[in-house]
Amino acid sequence: MELARRQLKEEQQKVHELTEKQEDMHDTLVNHKREVLMEHKIQSEVIQNDITLLLEQTDEIEAVKGS
């Protein structure tokens, strides 16, 4: 009976350790995806600002060209 209790306790410890590893892996994957999304968002904002600047410059050139 004591052997069974010891084995059960060992298996419960293994389950606990594996659950912690699974949670760590999940957090790593979720945070990685979040970081990638934030990088893409920043890159998109930079490109959007560049396009806005180019459009403003185009409008200025068209205005000078028209006068």
C-alpha positions in Angstrom: 0.0 0.0 0.0 2.9 2.4 0.9 4.5 1.7 -2.5 1.2 2.6 -4.3 1.0 5.9 -2.3 4.6 6.7 -3.1 4.1 6.0 -6.8 0.9 8.1 -6.9 2.8 11.0 -5.2 5.6 10.7 -7.8 3.1 10.7 -10.7 1.2 13.7 -9.3 4.5 15.6 -9.1 5.3 14.7 -12.7 1.8 15.9 -13.8 2.4 19.1 -11.9 5.8 19.7 -13.6 4.4 18.9 -17.0 1.5 21.3 -16.5 3.9 24.0 -15.5 5.9 23.3 -18.7 2.8 23.4 -20.8 1.8 26.8 -19.3 5.3 28.2 -19.9 5.2 27.0 -23.5 1.7 28.5 -24.0 2.8 31.9 -22.6 5.9 31.9 -24.8 3.9 31.2 -28.0 1.2 33.8 -27.2 3.7 36.5 -26.3 5.8 35.8 -29.4 2.8 36.2 -31.6 1.9 39.4 -29.8 5.4 40.8 -30.3 5.2 40.0 -34.0 1.9 41.7 -34.3 3.2 44.8 -32.5 6.2 44.9 -34.9 3.9 44.7 -37.9 1.7 47.4 -36.5 4.6 49.7 -36.0 5.9 49.0 -39.5 2.4 49.7 -40.9 2.2 53.0 -39.1 5.6 54.1 -40.5 4.5 53.1 -44.1 1.2 55.0 -43.6 3.1 58.1 -42.5 5.4 57.9 -45.5 2.4 57.6 -47.8 0.8 60.6 -46.2 3.9 62.6 -46.6 4.3 61.6 -50.3 0.7 62.5 -51.0 1.2 66.0 -49.4 4.3 66.5 -51.4 2.5 65.4 -54.6 -0.3 67.9 -53.8 2.3 70.7 -53.3 4.0 69.8 -56.6 0.7 69.8 -58.4 -0.1 73.2 -56.9 3.2 74.7 -58.0 2.8 73.1 -61.4 -0.7 74.6 -61.8 0.4 78.1 -61.1 
